[in-house]
Amino acid sequence: MTSKEIYKEELIKIYEDQHQSMESTINYVFTHHNKLPMTFINARRDLTDSDKNDVIRDVCYQF
């Protein structure tokens, strides 16, 4: 799996848990950073801001 795929997969899980609220999802990622899977943390570090924005856009618009 690529970093982008790992990031997207975990972000979708969080998004679903946060009742499809991207604002809550972003807040959750920042406030629970140390509790997230290491694969997600590493993927997050590897991606550029542009890549992360693309994934967030994909997650938001899939519904």
PDB file with SEQRES, HELIX, SHEET and CRYST1 records, atoms N, CA, C and O in Angstrom:
SEQRES   1 A   63  MET THR SER LYS GLU ILE TYR LYS GLU GLU LEU ILE LYS          
SEQRES   2 A   63  ILE TYR GLU ASP GLN HIS GLN SER MET GLU SER THR ILE          
SEQRES   3 A   63  ASN TYR VAL PHE THR HIS HIS ASN LYS LEU PRO MET THR          
SEQRES   4 A   63  PHE ILE ASN ALA ARG ARG ASP LEU THR ASP SER ASP LYS          
SEQRES   5 A   63  ASN ASP VAL ILE ARG ASP VAL CYS TYR GLN PHE                  
HELIX    1 AA1 SER A    3  ASP A   17  1                                  15    
HELIX    2 AA2 MET A   22  THR A   31  1                                  10    
HELIX    3 AA3 HIS A   33  LYS A   35  5                                   3    
HELIX    4 AA4 MET A   38  ASP A   46  1                                   9    
HELIX    5 AA5 ASP A   49  TYR A   61  1                                  13    
CRYST1    1.000    1.000    1.000  90.00  90.00  90.00 P 1           1          
ATOM      1  N   MET A   1       0.841  -1.189   0.000  1.00  0.00           N  
ATOM      2  CA  MET A   1       0.000   0.000   0.000  1.00  0.00           C  
ATOM      3  C   MET A   1       0.882   1.247   0.000  1.00  0.00           C  
ATOM      4  O   MET A   1       1.939   1.282   0.630  1.00  0.00           O  
ATOM      5  N   THR A   2       0.430   2.246  -0.707  1.00  0.00           N  
ATOM      6  CA  THR A   2       1.164   3.510  -0.722  1.00  0.00           C  
ATOM      7  C   THR A   2       0.769   4.351   0.492  1.00  0.00           C  
ATOM      8  O   THR A   2      -0.235   4.081   1.152  1.00  0.00           O  
ATOM      9  N   SER A   3       1.566   5.358   0.767  1.00  0.00           N  
ATOM     10  CA  SER A   3       1.256   6.262   1.885  1.00  0.00           C  
ATOM     11  C   SER A   3      -0.101   6.923   1.677  1.00  0.00           C  
ATOM     12  O   SER A   3      -0.866   7.110   2.623  1.00  0.00           O  
ATOM     13  N   LYS A   4      -0.384   7.269   0.441  1.00  0.00           N  
ATOM     14  CA  LYS A   4      -1.658   7.927   0.135  1.00  0.00           C  
ATOM     15  C   LYS A   4      -2.835   6.995   0.428  1.00  0.00           C  
ATOM     16  O   LYS A   4      -3.856   7.431   0.960  1.00  0.00           O  
ATOM     17  N   GLU A   5      -2.695   5.725   0.083  1.00  0.00           N  
ATOM     18  CA  GLU A   5      -3.757   4.742   0.338  1.00  0.00           C  
ATOM     19  C   GLU A   5      -3.944   4.502   1.838  1.00  0.00           C  
ATOM     20  O   GLU A   5      -5.072   4.404   2.322  1.00  0.00           O  
ATOM     21  N   ILE A   6      -2.842   4.411   2.557  1.00  0.00           N  
ATOM     22  CA  ILE A   6      -2.910   4.211   4.010  1.00  0.00           C  
ATOM     23  C   ILE A   6      -3.585   5.402   4.669  1.00  0.00           C  
ATOM     24  O   ILE A   6      -4.462   5.241   5.517  1.00  0.00           O  
ATOM     25  N   TYR A   7      -3.174   6.588   4.275  1.00  0.00           N  
ATOM     26  CA  TYR A   7      -3.745   7.821   4.828  1.00  0.00           C  
ATOM     27  C   TYR A   7      -5.241   7.890   4.545  1.00  0.00           C  
ATOM     28  O   TYR A   7      -6.032   8.221   5.429  1.00  0.00           O  
ATOM     29  N   LYS A   8      -5.625   7.579   3.314  1.00  0.00           N  
ATOM     30  CA  LYS A   8      -7.030   7.644   2.927  1.00  0.00           C  
ATOM     31  C   LYS A   8      -7.872   6.608   3.678  1.00  0.00           C  
ATOM     32  O   LYS A   8      -8.965   6.922   4.148  1.00  0.00           O  
ATOM     33  N   GLU A   9      -7.376   5.397   3.790  1.00  0.00           N  
ATOM     34  CA  GLU A   9      -8.119   4.327   4.459  1.00  0.00           C  
ATOM     35  C   GLU A   9      -8.412   4.690   5.916  1.00  0.00           C  
ATOM     36  O   GLU A   9      -9.537   4.523   6.387  1.00  0.00           O  
ATOM     37  N   GLU A  10      -7.409   5.179   6.618  1.00  0.00           N  
ATOM     38  CA  GLU A  10      -7.598   5.540   8.030  1.00  0.00           C  
ATOM     39  C   GLU A  10      -8.483   6.778   8.159  1.00  0.00           C  
ATOM     40  O   GLU A  10      -9.312   6.862   9.065  1.00  0.00           O  
ATOM     41  N   LEU A  11      -8.306   7.724   7.262  1.00  0.00           N  
ATOM     42  CA  LEU A  11      -9.113   8.940   7.293  1.00  0.00           C  
ATOM     43  C   LEU A  11     -10.593   8.623   7.067  1.00  0.00           C  
ATOM     44  O   LEU A  11     -11.459   9.230   7.697  1.00  0.00           O  
ATOM     45  N   ILE A  12     -10.882   7.689   6.185  1.00  0.00           N  
ATOM     46  CA  ILE A  12     -12.270   7.276   5.941  1.00  0.00           C  
ATOM     47  C   ILE A  12     -12.863   6.662   7.221  1.00  0.00           C  
ATOM     48  O   ILE A  12     -14.010   6.942   7.568  1.00  0.00           O  
ATOM     49  N   LYS A  13     -12.089   5.835   7.912  1.00  0.00           N  
ATOM     50  CA  LYS A  13     -12.577   5.237   9.163  1.00  0.00           C  
ATOM     51  C   LYS A  13     -12.918   6.322  10.187  1.00  0.00           C  
ATOM     52  O   LYS A  13     -13.969   6.288  10.828  1.00  0.00           O  
ATOM     53  N   ILE A  14     -12.011   7.276  10.322  1.00  0.00           N  
ATOM     54  CA  ILE A  14     -12.244   8.362  11.283  1.00  0.00           C  
ATOM     55  C   ILE A  14     -13.442   9.192  10.844  1.00  0.00           C  
ATOM     56  O   ILE A  14     -14.271   9.569  11.672  1.00  0.00           O  
ATOM     57  N   TYR A  15     -13.541   9.478   9.565  1.00  0.00           N  
ATOM     58  CA  TYR A  15     -14.645  10.258   9.003  1.00  0.00           C  
ATOM     59  C   TYR A  15     -15.989   9.590   9.308  1.00  0.00           C  
ATOM     60  O   TYR A  15     -16.948  10.257   9.697  1.00  0.00           O  
ATOM     61  N   GLU A  16     -16.048   8.294   9.133  1.00  0.00           N  
ATOM     62  CA  GLU A  16     -17.270   7.542   9.434  1.00  0.00           C  
ATOM     63  C   GLU A  16     -17.580   7.590  10.933  1.00  0.00           C  
ATOM     64  O   GLU A  16     -18.730   7.776  11.330  1.00  0.00           O  
ATOM     65  N   ASP A  17     -16.554   7.422  11.751  1.00  0.00           N  
ATOM     66  CA  ASP A  17     -16.742   7.478  13.207  1.00  0.00           C  
ATOM     67  C   ASP A  17     -17.187   8.858  13.676  1.00  0.00           C  
ATOM     68  O   ASP A  17     -17.856   8.988  14.701  1.00  0.00           O  
ATOM     69  N   GLN A  18     -16.817   9.869  12.933  1.00  0.00           N  
ATOM     70  CA  GLN A  18     -17.161  11.248  13.289  1.00  0.00           C  
ATOM     71  C   GLN A  18     -18.434  11.711  12.571  1.00  0.00           C  
ATOM     72  O   GLN A  18     -18.663  12.910  12.410  1.00  0.00           O  
ATOM     73  N   HIS A  19     -19.242  10.768  12.153  1.00  0.00           N  
ATOM     74  CA  HIS A  19     -20.554  11.038  11.543  1.00  0.00           C  
ATOM     75  C   HIS A  19     -20.451  11.889  10.275  1.00  0.00           C  
ATOM     76  O   HIS A  19     -21.245  12.802  10.048  1.00  0.00           O  
ATOM     77  N   GLN A  20     -19.453  11.563   9.464  1.00  0.00           N  
ATOM     78  CA  GLN A  20     -19.227  12.213   8.177  1.00  0.00           C  
ATOM     79  C   GLN A  20     -19.081  13.730   8.298  1.00  0.00           C  
ATOM     80  O   GLN A  20     -19.572  14.484   7.458  1.00  0.00           O  
ATOM     81  N   SER A  21     -18.412  14.151   9.336  1.00  0.00           N  
ATOM     82  CA  SER A  21     -18.103  15.564   9.542  1.00  0.00           C  
ATOM     83  C   SER A  21     -16.597  15.741   9.343  1.00  0.00           C  
ATOM     84  O   SER A  21     -15.800  15.251  10.144  1.00  0.00           O  
ATOM     85  N   MET A  22     -16.214  16.434   8.285  1.00  0.00           N  
ATOM     86  CA  MET A  22     -14.790  16.622   8.024  1.00  0.00           C  
ATOM     87  C   MET A  22     -14.161  17.513   9.086  1.00  0.00           C  
ATOM     88  O   MET A  22     -12.999  17.320   9.442  1.00  0.00           O  
ATOM     89  N   GLU A  23     -14.900  18.474   9.590  1.00  0.00           N  
ATOM     90  CA  GLU A  23     -14.378  19.336  10.646  1.00  0.00           C  
ATOM     91  C   GLU A  23     -14.017  18.501  11.878  1.00  0.00           C  
ATOM     92  O   GLU A  23     -12.938  18.671  12.446  1.00  0.00           O  
ATOM     93  N   SER A  24     -14.902  17.613  12.285  1.00  0.00           N  
ATOM     94  CA  SER A  24     -14.639  16.734  13.424  1.00  0.00           C  
ATOM     95  C   SER A  24     -13.499  15.765  13.132  1.00  0.00           C  
ATOM     96  O   SER A  24     -12.705  15.445  14.017  1.00  0.00           O  
ATOM     97  N   THR A  25     -13.425  15.308  11.904  1.00  0.00           N  
ATOM     98  CA  THR A  25     -12.364  14.383  11.506  1.00  0.00           C  
ATOM     99  C   THR A  25     -10.999  15.044  11.634  1.00  0.00           C  
ATOM    100  O   THR A  25     -10.078  14.464  12.209  1.00  0.00           O  
ATOM    101  N   ILE A  26     -10.867  16.237  11.108  1.00  0.00           N  
ATOM    102  CA  ILE A  26      -9.597  16.958  11.182  1.00  0.00           C  
ATOM    103  C   ILE A  26      -9.233  17.241  12.638  1.00  0.00           C  
ATOM    104  O   ILE A  26      -8.084  17.071  13.043  1.00  0.00           O  
ATOM    105  N   ASN A  27     -10.206  17.667  13.405  1.00  0.00           N  
ATOM    106  CA  ASN A  27      -9.975  17.923  14.824  1.00  0.00           C  
ATOM    107  C   ASN A  27      -9.519  16.645  15.529  1.00  0.00           C  
ATOM    108  O   ASN A  27      -8.592  16.681  16.337  1.00  0.00           O  
ATOM    109  N   TYR A  28     -10.158  15.532  15.229  1.00  0.00           N  
ATOM    110  CA  TYR A  28      -9.805  14.246  15.837  1.00  0.00           C  
ATOM    111  C   TYR A  28      -8.357  13.876  15.519  1.00  0.00           C  
ATOM    112  O   TYR A  28      -7.617  13.445  16.402  1.00  0.00           O  
ATOM    113  N   VAL A  29      -7.957  14.042  14.269  1.00  0.00           N  
ATOM    114  CA  VAL A  29      -6.590  13.697  13.865  1.00  0.00           C  
ATOM    115  C   VAL A  29      -5.576  14.525  14.655  1.00  0.00           C  
ATOM    116  O   VAL A  29      -4.554  13.999  15.097  1.00  0.00           O  
ATOM    117  N   PHE A  30      -5.852  15.804  14.831  1.00  0.00           N  
ATOM    118  CA  PHE A  30      -4.921  16.654  15.576  1.00  0.00           C  
ATOM    119  C   PHE A  30      -4.912  16.353  17.069  1.00  0.00           C  
ATOM    120  O   PHE A  30      -3.844  16.350  17.683  1.00  0.00           O  
ATOM    121  N   THR A  31      -6.055  16.104  17.662  1.00  0.00           N  
ATOM    122  CA  THR A  31      -6.112  15.903  19.105  1.00  0.00           C  
ATOM    123  C   THR A  31      -5.739  14.486  19.544  1.00  0.00           C  
ATOM    124  O   THR A  31      -5.356  14.274  20.694  1.00  0.00           O  
ATOM    125  N   HIS A  32      -5.849  13.519  18.636  1.00  0.00           N  
ATOM    126  CA  HIS A  32      -5.538  12.128  18.976  1.00  0.00           C  
ATOM    127  C   HIS A  32      -4.333  11.597  18.205  1.00  0.00           C  
ATOM    128  O   HIS A  32      -4.194  10.389  18.013  1.00  0.00           O  
ATOM    129  N   HIS A  33      -3.483  12.485  17.774  1.00  0.00           N  
ATOM    130  CA  HIS A  33      -2.337  12.111  16.943  1.00  0.00           C  
ATOM    131  C   HIS A  33      -1.542  10.936  17.526  1.00  0.00           C  
ATOM    132  O   HIS A  33      -1.179  10.014  16.795  1.00  0.00           O  
ATOM    133  N   ASN A  34      -1.275  10.961  18.816  1.00  0.00           N  
ATOM    134  CA  ASN A  34      -0.462   9.911  19.438  1.00  0.00           C  
ATOM    135  C   ASN A  34      -1.176   8.572  19.577  1.00  0.00           C  
ATOM    136  O   ASN A  34      -0.536   7.547  19.815  1.00  0.00           O  
ATOM    137  N   LYS A  35      -2.489   8.576  19.429  1.00  0.00           N  
ATOM    138  CA  LYS A  35      -3.270   7.338  19.566  1.00  0.00           C  
ATOM    139  C   LYS A  35      -3.561   6.678  18.225  1.00  0.00           C  
ATOM    140  O   LYS A  35      -4.095   5.570  18.186  1.00  0.00           O  
ATOM    141  N   LEU A  36      -3.221   7.335  17.140  1.00  0.00           N  
ATOM    142  CA  LEU A  36      -3.498   6.801  15.802  1.00  0.00           C  
ATOM    143  C   LEU A  36      -2.453   5.743  15.445  1.00  0.00           C  
ATOM    144  O   LEU A  36      -1.344   5.754  15.979  1.00  0.00           O  
ATOM    145  N   PRO A  37      -2.813   4.828  14.539  1.00  0.00           N  
ATOM    146  CA  PRO A  37      -1.864   3.779  14.141  1.00  0.00           C  
ATOM    147  C   PRO A  37      -0.575   4.381  13.564  1.00  0.00           C  
ATOM    148  O   PRO A  37      -0.607   5.393  12.864  1.00  0.00           O  
ATOM    149  N   MET A  38       0.544   3.745  13.870  1.00  0.00           N  
ATOM    150  CA  MET A  38       1.841   4.227  13.403  1.00  0.00           C  
ATOM    151  C   MET A  38       1.905   4.258  11.870  1.00  0.00           C  
ATOM    152  O   MET A  38       2.585   5.106  11.293  1.00  0.00           O  
ATOM    153  N   THR A  39       1.206   3.345  11.225  1.00  0.00           N  
ATOM    154  CA  THR A  39       1.204   3.360   9.756  1.00  0.00           C  
ATOM    155  C   THR A  39       0.583   4.663   9.234  1.00  0.00           C  
ATOM    156  O   THR A  39       1.050   5.228   8.246  1.00  0.00           O  
ATOM    157  N   PHE A  40      -0.465   5.127   9.904  1.00  0.00           N  
ATOM    158  CA  PHE A  40      -1.110   6.383   9.520  1.00  0.00           C  
ATOM    159  C   PHE A  40      -0.186   7.566   9.800  1.00  0.00           C  
ATOM    160  O   PHE A  40      -0.052   8.462   8.966  1.00  0.00           O  
ATOM    161  N   ILE A  41       0.442   7.570  10.953  1.00  0.00           N  
ATOM    162  CA  ILE A  41       1.351   8.659  11.315  1.00  0.00           C  
ATOM    163  C   ILE A  41       2.496   8.753  10.309  1.00  0.00           C  
ATOM    164  O   ILE A  41       2.853   9.845   9.868  1.00  0.00           O  
ATOM    165  N   ASN A  42       3.065   7.612   9.950  1.00  0.00           N  
ATOM    166  CA  ASN A  42       4.155   7.606   8.968  1.00  0.00           C  
ATOM    167  C   ASN A  42       3.675   8.057   7.598  1.00  0.00           C  
ATOM    168  O   ASN A  42       4.365   8.808   6.909  1.00  0.00           O  
ATOM    169  N   ALA A  43       2.501   7.604   7.207  1.00  0.00           N  
ATOM    170  CA  ALA A  43       1.946   8.013   5.914  1.00  0.00           C  
ATOM    171  C   ALA A  43       1.707   9.517   5.915  1.00  0.00           C  
ATOM    172  O   ALA A  43       1.983  10.195   4.925  1.00  0.00           O  
ATOM    173  N   ARG A  44       1.206  10.026   7.002  1.00  0.00           N  
ATOM    174  CA  ARG A  44       0.938  11.461   7.131  1.00  0.00           C  
ATOM    175  C   ARG A  44       2.221  12.268   6.993  1.00  0.00           C  
ATOM    176  O   ARG A  44       2.230  13.330   6.370  1.00  0.00           O  
ATOM    177  N   ARG A  45       3.290  11.768   7.568  1.00  0.00           N  
ATOM    178  CA  ARG A  45       4.599  12.436   7.465  1.00  0.00           C  
ATOM    179  C   ARG A  45       5.127  12.407   6.035  1.00  0.00           C  
ATOM    180  O   ARG A  45       5.744  13.368   5.576  1.00  0.00           O  
ATOM    181  N   ASP A  46       4.885  11.305   5.334  1.00  0.00           N  
ATOM    182  CA  ASP A  46       5.415  11.130   3.979  1.00  0.00           C  
ATOM    183  C   ASP A  46       4.728  12.007   2.938  1.00  0.00           C  
ATOM    184  O   ASP A  46       5.341  12.387   1.941  1.00  0.00           O  
ATOM    185  N   LEU A  47       3.459  12.327   3.166  1.00  0.00           N  
ATOM    186  CA  LEU A  47       2.677  13.042   2.161  1.00  0.00           C  
ATOM    187  C   LEU A  47       2.907  14.550   2.216  1.00  0.00           C  
ATOM    188  O   LEU A  47       3.159  15.125   3.275  1.00  0.00           O  
ATOM    189  N   THR A  48       2.812  15.162   1.057  1.00  0.00           N  
ATOM    190  CA  THR A  48       2.868  16.623   0.994  1.00  0.00           C  
ATOM    191  C   THR A  48       1.500  17.173   1.396  1.00  0.00           C  
ATOM    192  O   THR A  48       0.512  16.441   1.436  1.00  0.00           O  
ATOM    193  N   ASP A  49       1.459  18.451   1.688  1.00  0.00           N  
ATOM    194  CA  ASP A  49       0.171  19.081   2.007  1.00  0.00           C  
ATOM    195  C   ASP A  49      -0.792  18.947   0.842  1.00  0.00           C  
ATOM    196  O   ASP A  49      -1.991  18.747   1.041  1.00  0.00           O  
ATOM    197  N   SER A  50      -0.282  19.055  -0.355  1.00  0.00           N  
ATOM    198  CA  SER A  50      -1.121  18.913  -1.553  1.00  0.00           C  
ATOM    199  C   SER A  50      -1.719  17.507  -1.637  1.00  0.00           C  
ATOM    200  O   SER A  50      -2.900  17.345  -1.946  1.00  0.00           O  
ATOM    201  N   ASP A  51      -0.897  16.494  -1.361  1.00  0.00           N  
ATOM    202  CA  ASP A  51      -1.391  15.106  -1.369  1.00  0.00           C  
ATOM    203  C   ASP A  51      -2.468  14.902  -0.307  1.00  0.00           C  
ATOM    204  O   ASP A  51      -3.490  14.264  -0.564  1.00  0.00           O  
ATOM    205  N   LYS A  52      -2.236  15.443   0.881  1.00  0.00           N  
ATOM    206  CA  LYS A  52      -3.220  15.311   1.961  1.00  0.00           C  
ATOM    207  C   LYS A  52      -4.527  16.011   1.571  1.00  0.00           C  
ATOM    208  O   LYS A  52      -5.611  15.482   1.815  1.00  0.00           O  
ATOM    209  N   ASN A  53      -4.425  17.183   0.975  1.00  0.00           N  
ATOM    210  CA  ASN A  53      -5.621  17.906   0.526  1.00  0.00           C  
ATOM    211  C   ASN A  53      -6.390  17.099  -0.512  1.00  0.00           C  
ATOM    212  O   ASN A  53      -7.621  17.062  -0.485  1.00  0.00           O  
ATOM    213  N   ASP A  54      -5.674  16.455  -1.422  1.00  0.00           N  
ATOM    214  CA  ASP A  54      -6.332  15.614  -2.430  1.00  0.00           C  
ATOM    215  C   ASP A  54      -7.103  14.473  -1.769  1.00  0.00           C  
ATOM    216  O   ASP A  54      -8.236  14.184  -2.153  1.00  0.00           O  
ATOM    217  N   VAL A  55      -6.497  13.832  -0.787  1.00  0.00           N  
ATOM    218  CA  VAL A  55      -7.153  12.721  -0.088  1.00  0.00           C  
ATOM    219  C   VAL A  55      -8.373  13.224   0.671  1.00  0.00           C  
ATOM    220  O   VAL A  55      -9.439  12.611   0.612  1.00  0.00           O  
ATOM    221  N   ILE A  56      -8.225  14.324   1.373  1.00  0.00           N  
ATOM    222  CA  ILE A  56      -9.349  14.887   2.130  1.00  0.00           C  
ATOM    223  C   ILE A  56     -10.489  15.237   1.190  1.00  0.00           C  
ATOM    224  O   ILE A  56     -11.651  14.984   1.508  1.00  0.00           O  
ATOM    225  N   ARG A  57     -10.178  15.808   0.049  1.00  0.00           N  
ATOM    226  CA  ARG A  57     -11.192  16.139  -0.955  1.00  0.00           C  
ATOM    227  C   ARG A  57     -11.896  14.868  -1.434  1.00  0.00           C  
ATOM    228  O   ARG A  57     -13.120  14.840  -1.562  1.00  0.00           O  
ATOM    229  N   ASP A  58     -11.121  13.827  -1.694  1.00  0.00           N  
ATOM    230  CA  ASP A  58     -11.692  12.538  -2.139  1.00  0.00           C  
ATOM    231  C   ASP A  58     -12.624  11.957  -1.084  1.00  0.00           C  
ATOM    232  O   ASP A  58     -13.693  11.442  -1.409  1.00  0.00           O  
ATOM    233  N   VAL A  59     -12.223  12.041   0.162  1.00  0.00           N  
ATOM    234  CA  VAL A  59     -13.041  11.492   1.251  1.00  0.00           C  
ATOM    235  C   VAL A  59     -14.330  12.279   1.382  1.00  0.00           C  
ATOM    236  O   VAL A  59     -15.402  11.694   1.543  1.00  0.00           O  
ATOM    237  N   CYS A  60     -14.240  13.585   1.316  1.00  0.00           N  
ATOM    238  CA  CYS A  60     -15.435  14.440   1.441  1.00  0.00           C  
ATOM    239  C   CYS A  60     -16.427  14.222   0.308  1.00  0.00           C  
ATOM    240  O   CYS A  60     -17.637  14.182   0.533  1.00  0.00           O  
ATOM    241  N   TYR A  61     -15.922  14.085  -0.892  1.00  0.00           N  
ATOM    242  CA  TYR A  61     -16.799  14.027  -2.058  1.00  0.00           C  
ATOM    243  C   TYR A  61     -17.279  12.637  -2.425  1.00  0.00           C  
ATOM    244  O   TYR A  61     -18.051  12.474  -3.370  1.00  0.00           O  
ATOM    245  N   GLN A  62     -16.829  11.634  -1.686  1.00  0.00           N  
ATOM    246  CA  GLN A  62     -17.271  10.277  -2.021  1.00  0.00           C  
ATOM    247  C   GLN A  62     -18.702  10.021  -1.609  1.00  0.00           C  
ATOM    248  O   GLN A  62     -19.298   9.037  -2.048  1.00  0.00           O  
ATOM    249  N   PHE A  63     -19.272  10.876  -0.778  1.00  0.00           N  
ATOM    250  CA  PHE A  63     -20.629  10.647  -0.289  1.00  0.00           C  
ATOM    251  C   PHE A  63     -21.574  11.574  -0.948  1.00  0.00           C  
ATOM    252  O   PHE A  63     -22.772  11.536  -0.668  1.00  0.00           O  
TER     253      PHE A  63                                                      
END                                                                             
